[in-house]
Amino acid sequence: MTLFVSILALILPGLATAEAEHTARLTTVIEWKAVFGKVEARDNVPARSRIGGTMVEITVTEGTSVTEGQQIGRIDDAKLALQLDSVEAQIDALRSQLENAQTELTRGEDLLARGVTTAQRLDALRTQVDVLTNQIEATAAEKRVIAQQAAEGAVLAPISGRVLNVPLTQGSVVMPGEVVAMIGGGGFFLRLAVPERHASFLREGADIQIGNDDAASTGRLAKVYPQIENGRVIADVEVEGMDARYVDARVLVRLPVGETRALLIPADLVTTRMGLDFVTVQQGDQTALRVIVPGEHHRIDGVDMVEVLSGLEDGETLVPSAPVTYTPSEGH
């Protein structure tokens, strides 16, 4: 029985070797740099007040989704209502004067037909009617201007998106041009600030790793901004299905910043014994254990690969390590 177990221990590693050989080759490896990106909207546009007055209504809060042109608040200026009443009274007075002038013009035409008055007097009456008509039109235009100013008390969303900040409350006194709400739109992205020494390696459309290796997803480098701020390049990463509930949330991102040549082998071909890392090298018909110094791990096409820093050369053939077996002696 002991002899049979020993024969199996010799045969089974050989079968595994034939099925799972791997040739060590120098491979081009992408160098990744870990940075943190922030969830931000591409466009941050303030919704501003167009007139001064009192904020009488705010219909949105932080996180509310809005569409372009939607009314999100209303500002009331009591002076505009008084101005409208004043202009309306002026128009009523001018209409009364116009009715009186038209009556005088009709009487003058009758008198001129009977030869009682002069044509000069009739022309003066016609001029007075025209002047009053033009005054009514000008005052009506002034009324429309004031009405438009009152209508501009409605605060409108400049873009479609989500309300990020509402610095005012109902009852606040606002000035023209003051920010009522900050709206983020144009889509939500991961915004990165990358050191400028890596700027030459950033390419729009490149794949970006999001998150840790165990649960990493893939994003796309959507835009690289040309202006460098404080020694950093700003870039946007587009991630499908990204959770944008929390704006400015920090997310771990790994960027490709270069390439290097490395000797890679599958990580499952490395065994550790007594603190040393070994691989099994095929040498003709024989196999031998070789001590190596492993480096970083890289995931290539879904396979966990480990970099070999020393102990192995390009082109050598590796096989799975034979399991350590214990063969009892005949005396036990």
Secondary structure, 3 states (H helix, E strand, C coil): CHHHHHHHHHHHHHHHHHHCCEECEEEEEEEEEEEEEEEEEEEEEEEECCCCEEEEEECCCCCCEECCCCEEEEEECHHHHHHHHHHHHHHHHHHHHHHHHHHHHHHHHHHHHCCCCCHHHHHHHHHHHHHHHHHHHHHHHHHHHHHHHHHCCEEECCCCEEEEECCCCCCCEECCCCEEEEEEEEEEEEEEEEEHHHHHHCCCCCEEEECCCCCCEEEEEEEEEEEEECCEEEEEEECCCCCCCCCCCEEEEEEEEEEEEEEEEEHHHCEEECCEEEEEEEECCEEEEEEEEEEEEEEECCEEEEEEEECCCCCCEEECCCCCCCCCCCCC
